[in-house]
Amino acid sequence: MRLNELLKGVKVISSKISVDTEIEKPCSDSRKCIKNSVFIAINGENRDGNEYIDEALKNGAICIVTDKKEVYIKHKNCILVKNSRSASAYMWSNYYKFSSSNMKIVGNT
């Protein structure tokens, strides 16, 4: 999948990598990154995913998605987004070609 397909709907502020780059898969767990994956650094309740960027790169990630400007400045193949958590949701939805707009939702009270 090309990076531009993966980023549909994501509010990208700036990018240092070509959108034509072929991506294997997105990941938000640095331990599960594989060759040609994209690591999405999400700030959690107890830990900040940006702390695991070096591990993700060591495991094969070729690109980092972050919402921290200082991280974007430091790394070469990086994408700065408005919100990493929101970007993650869009990227996984695009990766699995899942569109919630096609879902029928029924409520029963």
C-alpha angles and dihedrals in degrees: 000000000000120000093241090059091049092051098053108136094011116127099233115191098182139346135202096189133072115260088221091067113125112238127198097200144320120254136183096187110075091207090061097050114121134186112306095009128138117236115213109204107211123184106230134190095265105015138031114230088214087073089067100051094106091052091048091051091047089053093053109275110149097189139036125211113200142156093211114099094204090056091048091053092049100050127064104212098043139134121207113211134180093242125007095201092054091044090053092055093051093044095051091046090051092045093055092038089234118156116192088194088075093055122107112218122198125188123202120192 
